[in-house]
């Protein structure tokens, strides 16, 4: 179901709940997501927010690449993959994230692949969210 508010159509709303912070559990209201959380670098089982962000960002980026490829009139290769590297940093102002996407688009000429990546970075909701808020690198591999 979608709703429209102030000329913005909400296409989907995720509902999640986390208890216990970095050593807790995260669950979605529909039961499709249920993850044990663990602090990065610890021996405790579980994933961490940085890994979850990386998976979400890379999946969203591939979707944006698909839309860009369609607009360009090219086929996005099924073997396309995006590796997200998300760093949790600490500086003078406290903790912050930085990230890099390593993008593999086999079978496309490099100039087309670069154009595709540029277009995807302009439209991907995660890329929009990070723009101006964290250092981001894009690499065609």
FIKOLZA-1660 file (N, C-alpha, C; in steps of 0.1 Angstrom, whole numbers, plus 5000, padded with zeros to 4 digits):
% residues 141
   i   px   py   pz ch aa at
   1 5008 4988 5000  A  X  N
   1 5000 5000 5000  A  X CA
   1 5009 5012 5000  A  X  C
   2 5005 5022 4992  A  X  N
   2 5013 5034 4992  A  X CA
   2 5004 5046 4996  A  X  C
   3 5011 5056 5002  A  X  N
   3 5004 5068 5006  A  X CA
   3 5010 5080 4999  A  X  C
   4 5003 5091 4998  A  X  N
   4 5009 5103 4992  A  X CA
   4 5007 5115 5002  A  X  C
   5 5019 5121 5005  A  X  N
   5 5019 5133 5014  A  X CA
   5 5027 5144 5008  A  X  C
   6 5022 5156 5006  A  X  N
   6 5030 5167 5001  A  X CA
   6 5037 5163 4988  A  X  C
   7 5030 5157 4979  A  X  N
   7 5035 5153 4966  A  X CA
   7 5046 5143 4966  A  X  C
   8 5047 5135 4977  A  X  N
   8 5057 5125 4979  A  X CA
   8 5049 5112 4981  A  X  C
   9 5051 5102 4972  A  X  N
   9 5045 5089 4974  A  X CA
   9 5054 5080 4981  A  X  C
  10 5049 5075 4993  A  X  N
  10 5056 5065 5001  A  X CA
  10 5053 5052 4994  A  X  C
  11 5064 5045 4990  A  X  N
  11 5063 5032 4983  A  X CA
  11 5064 5021 4992  A  X  C
  12 5071 5022 5003  A  X  N
  12 5073 5011 5013  A  X CA
  12 5078 5017 5026  A  X  C
  13 5074 5012 5037  A  X  N
  13 5079 5016 5050  A  X CA
  13 5083 5004 5057  A  X  C
  14 5096 5004 5062  A  X  N
  14 5101 4993 5069  A  X CA
  14 5099 4996 5084  A  X  C
  15 5095 4985 5091  A  X  N
  15 5093 4987 5106  A  X CA
  15 5103 4976 5113  A  X  C
  16 5112 4981 5120  A  X  N
  16 5121 4973 5128  A  X CA
  16 5122 4977 5142  A  X  C
  17 5127 4968 5150  A  X  N
  17 5129 4971 5164  A  X CA
  17 5141 4964 5169  A  X  C
  18 5150 4971 5176  A  X  N
  18 5162 4966 5181  A  X CA
  18 5162 4967 5196  A  X  C
  19 5167 4957 5202  A  X  N
  19 5169 4957 5217  A  X CA
  19 5183 4953 5220  A  X  C
  20 5189 4959 5230  A  X  N
  20 5202 4955 5234  A  X CA
  20 5214 4962 5227  A  X  C
  21 5210 4971 5218  A  X  N
  21 5221 4978 5211  A  X CA
  21 5230 4969 5203  A  X  C
  22 5243 4972 5203  A  X  N
  22 5253 4964 5195  A  X CA
  22 5254 4950 5199  A  X  C
  23 5250 4946 5211  A  X  N
  23 5250 4932 5216  A  X CA
  23 5236 4926 5217  A  X  C
  24 5227 4932 5209  A  X  N
  24 5213 4928 5210  A  X CA
  24 5208 4920 5198  A  X  C
  25 5195 4923 5195  A  X  N
  25 5188 4916 5184  A  X CA
  25 5180 4926 5177  A  X  C
  26 5180 4925 5163  A  X  N
  26 5172 4933 5155  A  X CA
  26 5161 4925 5147  A  X  C
  27 5149 4930 5147  A  X  N
  27 5138 4922 5141  A  X CA
  27 5129 4932 5133  A  X  C
  28 5123 4926 5122  A  X  N
  28 5113 4934 5115  A  X CA
  28 5099 4929 5120  A  X  C
  29 5090 4938 5118  A  X  N
  29 5076 4935 5123  A  X CA
  29 5070 4923 5115  A  X  C
  30 5075 4921 5102  A  X  N
  30 5069 4910 5094  A  X CA
  30 5076 4897 5096  A  X  C
  31 5086 4896 5105  A  X  N
  31 5093 4884 5108  A  X CA
  31 5103 4880 5097  A  X  C
  32 5105 4888 5086  A  X  N
  32 5115 4884 5076  A  X CA
  32 5129 4887 5080  A  X  C
  33 5131 4895 5089  A  X  N
  33 5145 4898 5094  A  X CA
  33 5145 4896 5109  A  X  C
  34 5155 4888 5113  A  X  N
  34 5157 4885 5127  A  X CA
  34 5172 4882 5129  A  X  C
  35 5179 4892 5133  A  X  N
  35 5194 4891 5134  A  X CA
  35 5199 4893 5148  A  X  C
  36 5209 4885 5152  A  X  N
  36 5217 4887 5164  A  X CA
  36 5227 4897 5161  A  X  C
  37 5229 4907 5169  A  X  N
  37 5239 4917 5167  A  X CA
  37 5251 4915 5176  A  X  C
  38 5263 4919 5171  A  X  N
  38 5275 4918 5179  A  X CA
  38 5284 4930 5176  A  X  C
  39 5292 4934 5185  A  X  N
  39 5301 4945 5183  A  X CA
  39 5312 4941 5173  A  X  C
  40 5315 4950 5164  A  X  N
  40 5325 4948 5154  A  X CA
  40 5338 4944 5161  A  X  C
  41 5344 4933 5155  A  X  N
  41 5357 4929 5160  A  X CA
  41 5356 4919 5173  A  X  C
  42 5344 4918 5178  A  X  N
  42 5343 4909 5190  A  X CA
  42 5342 4894 5185  A  X  C
  43 5343 4885 5194  A  X  N
  43 5342 4871 5190  A  X CA
  43 5327 4866 5192  A  X  C
  44 5319 4875 5197  A  X  N
  44 5305 4872 5198  A  X CA
  44 5298 4869 5185  A  X  C
  45 5289 4860 5184  A  X  N
  45 5282 4858 5172  A  X CA
  45 5273 4870 5168  A  X  C
  46 5270 4871 5155  A  X  N
  46 5261 4881 5151  A  X CA
  46 5267 4891 5141  A  X  C
  47 5259 4898 5135  A  X  N
  47 5263 4908 5125  A  X CA
  47 5264 4922 5132  A  X  C
  48 5267 4932 5125  A  X  N
  48 5268 4945 5131  A  X CA
  48 5261 4956 5122  A  X  C
  49 5258 4968 5127  A  X  N
  49 5251 4978 5119  A  X CA
  49 5259 4982 5107  A  X  C
  50 5272 4981 5107  A  X  N
  50 5280 4985 5096  A  X CA
  50 5279 4975 5084  A  X  C
  51 5278 4962 5088  A  X  N
  51 5276 4951 5078  A  X CA
  51 5262 4953 5072  A  X  C
  52 5252 4955 5080  A  X  N
  52 5239 4956 5076  A  X CA
  52 5237 4968 5066  A  X  C
  53 5244 4979 5070  A  X  N
  53 5244 4991 5061  A  X CA
  53 5250 4988 5048  A  X  C
  54 5261 4981 5048  A  X  N
  54 5268 4977 5036  A  X CA
  54 5260 4969 5026  A  X  C
  55 5253 4959 5032  A  X  N
  55 5244 4950 5024  A  X CA
  55 5233 4958 5018  A  X  C
  56 5227 4967 5026  A  X  N
  56 5216 4975 5021  A  X CA
  56 5220 4985 5010  A  X  C
  57 5231 4991 5012  A  X  N
  57 5237 5001 5003  A  X CA
  57 5240 4994 4989  A  X  C
  58 5247 4983 4990  A  X  N
  58 5252 4976 4978  A  X CA
  58 5240 4971 4970  A  X  C
  59 5230 4965 4977  A  X  N
  59 5218 4960 4970  A  X CA
  59 5210 4971 4964  A  X  C
  60 5209 4982 4971  A  X  N
  60 5202 4994 4965  A  X CA
  60 5209 5000 4953  A  X  C
  61 5222 5000 4954  A  X  N
  61 5231 5005 4943  A  X CA
  61 5229 4997 4930  A  X  C
  62 5229 4983 4932  A  X  N
  62 5227 4975 4920  A  X CA
  62 5213 4978 4914  A  X  C
  63 5203 4980 4922  A  X  N
  63 5190 4983 4917  A  X CA
  63 5190 4996 4909  A  X  C
  64 5197 5006 4915  A  X  N
  64 5199 5019 4907  A  X CA
  64 5207 5017 4894  A  X  C
  65 5216 5008 4895  A  X  N
  65 5224 5005 4882  A  X CA
  65 5215 4999 4872  A  X  C
  66 5205 4991 4876  A  X  N
  66 5196 4985 4867  A  X CA
  66 5187 4995 4860  A  X  C
  67 5182 5005 4868  A  X  N
  67 5174 5015 4862  A  X CA
  67 5182 5024 4853  A  X  C
  68 5195 5027 4857  A  X  N
  68 5203 5035 4848  A  X CA
  68 5206 5028 4835  A  X  C
  69 5209 5015 4836  A  X  N
  69 5212 5007 4824  A  X CA
  69 5200 5007 4815  A  X  C
  70 5188 5006 4820  A  X  N
  70 5176 5006 4812  A  X CA
  70 5174 5020 4805  A  X  C
  71 5177 5031 4812  A  X  N
  71 5176 5044 4807  A  X CA
  71 5187 5046 4796  A  X  C
  72 5198 5039 4797  A  X  N
  72 5209 5040 4787  A  X CA
  72 5207 5031 4775  A  X  C
  73 5197 5022 4777  A  X  N
  73 5195 5012 4766  A  X CA
  73 5205 5001 4766  A  X  C
  74 5211 4998 4777  A  X  N
  74 5221 4986 4778  A  X CA
  74 5215 4976 4788  A  X  C
  75 5220 4964 4787  A  X  N
  75 5217 4954 4796  A  X CA
  75 5227 4953 4808  A  X  C
  76 5222 4954 4820  A  X  N
  76 5230 4952 4832  A  X CA
  76 5234 4937 4833  A  X  C
  77 5247 4934 4832  A  X  N
  77 5250 4920 4833  A  X CA
  77 5246 4913 4846  A  X  C
  78 5241 4901 4845  A  X  N
  78 5236 4894 4857  A  X CA
  78 5247 4892 4867  A  X  C
  79 5260 4891 4862  A  X  N
  79 5271 4889 4871  A  X CA
  79 5276 4902 4878  A  X  C
  80 5269 4913 4876  A  X  N
  80 5273 4925 4883  A  X CA
  80 5273 4923 4898  A  X  C
  81 5283 4928 4905  A  X  N
  81 5283 4928 4919  A  X CA
  81 5289 4941 4925  A  X  C
  82 5285 4944 4937  A  X  N
  82 5290 4956 4944  A  X CA
  82 5295 4951 4958  A  X  C
  83 5307 4954 4961  A  X  N
  83 5313 4952 4974  A  X CA
  83 5313 4965 4981  A  X  C
  84 5306 4965 4993  A  X  N
  84 5306 4977 5001  A  X CA
  84 5316 4975 5013  A  X  C
  85 5324 4985 5014  A  X  N
  85 5334 4985 5025  A  X CA
  85 5330 4997 5034  A  X  C
  86 5325 4994 5046  A  X  N
  86 5320 5005 5055  A  X CA
  86 5330 5005 5067  A  X  C
  87 5336 5017 5069  A  X  N
  87 5345 5019 5080  A  X CA
  87 5338 5026 5092  A  X  C
  88 5339 5021 5104  A  X  N
  88 5335 5028 5116  A  X CA
  88 5348 5035 5121  A  X  C
  89 5348 5048 5121  A  X  N
  89 5360 5056 5125  A  X CA
  89 5357 5063 5138  A  X  C
  90 5368 5067 5144  A  X  N
  90 5367 5077 5156  A  X CA
  90 5377 5088 5154  A  X  C
  91 5372 5100 5154  A  X  N
  91 5381 5112 5153  A  X CA
  91 5378 5121 5164  A  X  C
  92 5383 5133 5163  A  X  N
  92 5382 5144 5173  A  X CA
  92 5367 5146 5177  A  X  C
  93 5358 5145 5167  A  X  N
  93 5344 5148 5169  A  X CA
  93 5336 5136 5173  A  X  C
  94 5343 5124 5175  A  X  N
  94 5336 5112 5179  A  X CA
  94 5336 5102 5168  A  X  C
  95 5326 5093 5168  A  X  N
  95 5325 5082 5158  A  X CA
  95 5318 5087 5145  A  X  C
  96 5322 5081 5134  A  X  N
  96 5316 5085 5121  A  X CA
  96 5319 5073 5111  A  X  C
  97 5311 5073 5101  A  X  N
  97 5313 5062 5090  A  X CA
  97 5319 5068 5078  A  X  C
  98 5326 5060 5071  A  X  N
  98 5331 5063 5057  A  X CA
  98 5329 5050 5049  A  X  C
  99 5328 5051 5036  A  X  N
  99 5325 5039 5028  A  X CA
  99 5330 5040 5014  A  X  C
 100 5332 5028 5009  A  X  N
 100 5336 5027 4995  A  X CA
 100 5328 5016 4988  A  X  C
 101 5324 5018 4976  A  X  N
 101 5318 5007 4968  A  X CA
 101 5328 5003 4957  A  X  C
 102 5330 4990 4957  A  X  N
 102 5339 4984 4946  A  X CA
 102 5329 4977 4937  A  X  C
 103 5328 4982 4924  A  X  N
 103 5317 4978 4915  A  X CA
 103 5323 4970 4904  A  X  C
 104 5318 4959 4901  A  X  N
 104 5322 4950 4891  A  X CA
 104 5311 4948 4881  A  X  C
 105 5313 4953 4869  A  X  N
 105 5303 4952 4858  A  X CA
 105 5309 4945 4846  A  X  C
 106 5310 4931 4846  A  X  N
 106 5317 4924 4836  A  X CA
 106 5309 4925 4823  A  X  C
 107 5317 4927 4812  A  X  N
 107 5311 4927 4799  A  X CA
 107 5307 4940 4793  A  X  C
 108 5307 4951 4801  A  X  N
 108 5304 4964 4796  A  X CA
 108 5317 4971 4794  A  X  C
 109 5318 4979 4783  A  X  N
 109 5330 4988 4781  A  X CA
 109 5331 4997 4793  A  X  C
 110 5344 5000 4797  A  X  N
 110 5346 5008 4809  A  X CA
 110 5339 5022 4808  A  X  C
 111 5339 5028 4797  A  X  N
 111 5332 5041 4796  A  X CA
 111 5318 5040 4799  A  X  C
 112 5311 5030 4794  A  X  N
 112 5297 5027 4797  A  X CA
 112 5295 5024 4812  A  X  C
 113 5304 5016 4817  A  X  N
 113 5303 5012 4831  A  X CA
 113 5305 5025 4840  A  X  C
 114 5314 5033 4837  A  X  N
 114 5316 5046 4845  A  X CA
 114 5303 5054 4844  A  X  C
 115 5297 5056 4832  A  X  N
 115 5285 5063 4831  A  X CA
 115 5274 5057 4839  A  X  C
 116 5273 5044 4839  A  X  N
 116 5263 5037 4846  A  X CA
 116 5265 5039 4861  A  X  C
 117 5277 5039 4866  A  X  N
 117 5280 5041 4880  A  X CA
 117 5276 5055 4884  A  X  C
 118 5280 5065 4876  A  X  N
 118 5277 5079 4879  A  X CA
 118 5262 5081 4880  A  X  C
 119 5255 5076 4871  A  X  N
 119 5240 5077 4871  A  X CA
 119 5234 5070 4883  A  X  C
 120 5239 5058 4886  A  X  N
 120 5234 5051 4898  A  X CA
 120 5236 5059 4911  A  X  C
 121 5248 5064 4912  A  X  N
 121 5252 5072 4924  A  X CA
 121 5243 5084 4926  A  X  C
 122 5239 5090 4915  A  X  N
 122 5230 5102 4915  A  X CA
 122 5216 5098 4920  A  X  C
 123 5211 5086 4917  A  X  N
 123 5197 5082 4920  A  X CA
 123 5195 5072 4931  A  X  C
 124 5205 5065 4935  A  X  N
 124 5204 5055 4946  A  X CA
 124 5200 5062 4959  A  X  C
 125 5190 5058 4966  A  X  N
 125 5186 5064 4978  A  X CA
 125 5197 5064 4989  A  X  C
 126 5204 5053 4990  A  X  N
 126 5215 5052 5000  A  X CA
 126 5226 5062 4996  A  X  C
 127 5229 5063 4983  A  X  N
 127 5240 5073 4979  A  X CA
 127 5235 5087 4982  A  X  C
 128 5222 5090 4980  A  X  N
 128 5217 5103 4983  A  X CA
 128 5218 5106 4998  A  X  C
 129 5216 5096 5006  A  X  N
 129 5216 5097 5020  A  X CA
 129 5230 5100 5025  A  X  C
 130 5240 5094 5019  A  X  N
 130 5254 5095 5023  A  X CA
 130 5260 5108 5018  A  X  C
 131 5255 5113 5007  A  X  N
 131 5261 5125 5000  A  X CA
 131 5262 5137 5010  A  X  C
 132 5274 5142 5012  A  X  N
 132 5276 5153 5021  A  X CA
 132 5276 5149 5036  A  X  C
 133 5273 5136 5039  A  X  N
 133 5273 5132 5053  A  X CA
 133 5284 5122 5056  A  X  C
 134 5291 5117 5046  A  X  N
 134 5302 5108 5049  A  X CA
 134 5311 5107 5037  A  X  C
 135 5323 5104 5039  A  X  N
 135 5333 5103 5028  A  X CA
 135 5329 5090 5021  A  X  C
 136 5328 5091 5007  A  X  N
 136 5324 5079 4999  A  X CA
 136 5333 5078 4987  A  X  C
 137 5338 5066 4984  A  X  N
 137 5346 5063 4973  A  X CA
 137 5339 5053 4964  A  X  C
 138 5340 5055 4951  A  X  N
 138 5334 5046 4941  A  X CA
 138 5346 5041 4932  A  X  C
 139 5347 5028 4931  A  X  N
 139 5358 5022 4923  A  X CA
 139 5352 5011 4913  A  X  C
 140 5355 5013 4901  A  X  N
 140 5352 5003 4891  A  X CA
 140 5363 4993 4890  A  X  C
 141 5360 4980 4893  A  X  N
 141 5370 4969 4893  A  X CA
 141 5368 4960 4881  A  X  C
% end
